[in-house]
Amino acid sequence: MKQPIGIRIRVIDPLKGVAMQVQRGKCELLPPVKKTASELIFEFEIDVDTSSSRPNFLGAYAQGPKDARFVYVNSGTYAGAPSSMHGRRAKLSLMSITTKQVEDVLTSKSARLETSFPGVGRDGGPTCASVKGLQWKMVGK
């Protein structure tokens, strides 16, 4: 059974002057719903199939194969800023989201799943590659 659930991604302390957007499909981009110097917030829905033992994330925001789904947060040139000196993608795994978390969000109808990550990587540029240590939690809308 396929149903949509809300997702919120928080980018903490994004690199000043570098655009960041969530990748939708192969080439569409989703801008943040909130943008401050200390945080970017992205909100969208992702479809989840709950008919098997593990949630299967589907739709335009879910990238990768069934057993390794993730969301891309693009920065610089990948985020639609052609003159940027950066061109990166942060890969946020969906695989640590549990069946119970999905069921709780679907039951609540006023909740979503949220994660956050730092906007600047170890090299001083925008965070990129697979983001380690992501924790997804249920929060209110």
Sequence and secondary structure as in RCSB ss.txt:
>XXXX:A:sequence
MKQPIGIRIRVIDPLKGVAMQVQRGKCELLPPVKKTASELIFEFEIDVDTSSSRPNFLGAYAQGPKDARFVYVNS
GTYAGAPSSMHGRRAKLSLMSITTKQVEDVLTSKSARLETSFPGVGRDGGPTCASVKGLQWKMVGK
>XXXX:A:secstr
 EEEEEEEEEEES  TT  EEEEETTTEEE  SEE SSEEEEEEEEEEE SSSS EEESTT BS GGG EEEEEE
EGGGT TT S EEEEEEE TT  HHHHHHHHHHSSEEEEEEEESB TTSSB  EE TT   EEEE 
